[in-house]
Amino acid sequence: MKTKLAVNGACGRMGQRIIQLAHEDKSLHLVAAVDFAAHPDQGRDAGETAGLGKLGVAVSASIPLDVHPEVVIDFSMPDGTMNVLKTCVERRIPLVVATTGHSDTQRREIEAAAHQTAILFAPNMSLVVNVLFKLVRQAAAALKDKGFDVEIIERHHRFKKDSPSGTALYFAKVIQEAMGEMPIRHGREGLVGERPPREIGMHAVRSGDNVGEHTILFSTLGETMELVHKGHTRDAYVRGALQAAKFLAAKGPGRYTMNDVLGL
């Protein structure tokens, strides 16, 4: 049996790639493609939008009532997440939230929706990044109170809206949980004095078409360790989202993470 998939943000770069790779996956079947009501591709076949030819699924502003997806992947904008979240709660459709940049209020609403349906909400869909979260946590715990400075450098394409990335902020959260309270310093300029012993330096680079890099440095006098992930194409995030969707489709209400997908 194929898993019936809906894509929210279907006309965006990530949404189109999800449709392309889902079409190649024999275990998935696209049944709905959603994007905001004013999008110029409204009503167009989603397959044509993604460069595949006709798939028989028209782009719509919401999931049609006569269509019954088993899971939704949201790769849109924060407001787009909230629109499809309401539908998923009302119709008890599992939802993979791959969008970043939500406000604190929006994040709380997404978390609360897990009481009504299955929610997988992750700062990054890459399988390797989620393994790296665990490795960073282990490194931070091992190096706690041993005189190590922590810096996070993230690089993304010029079109990215939020800064720093949700992934970089999550790495900082992981480190704070393992090493204790450490304020985040967003860049440095001027005569700021010597580096305090307990802070996380955060640096966001925006350039060209970089699909995503994250470097976490643990450095002390005499040695440095770097933990690095480099995304070569957006497919890393799309394939992770598809794995998450297949995992979540049969699940009941609850809050799930990529650790559940990976069995970590």
Secondary structure as UniProt FT lines:
FT   STRAND          3..8
FT   TURN            9..11
FT   HELIX           13..24
FT   TURN            26..27
FT   STRAND          28..34
FT   TURN            37..38
FT   TURN            40..43
FT   HELIX           46..49
FT   TURN            50..51
FT   STRAND          58..60
FT   TURN            65..66
FT   STRAND          71..74
FT   HELIX           78..91
FT   STRAND          95..97
FT   HELIX           104..112
FT   HELIX           113..115
FT   STRAND          118..121
FT   HELIX           127..143
FT   TURN            144..145
FT   STRAND          149..156
FT   TURN            158..159
FT   HELIX           166..179
FT   STRAND          184..186
FT   STRAND          200..206
FT   TURN            208..209
FT   STRAND          213..220
FT   TURN            221..222
FT   STRAND          223..230
FT   HELIX           235..248
FT   TURN            249..250
FT   STRAND          254..256
FT   HELIX           258..262
//
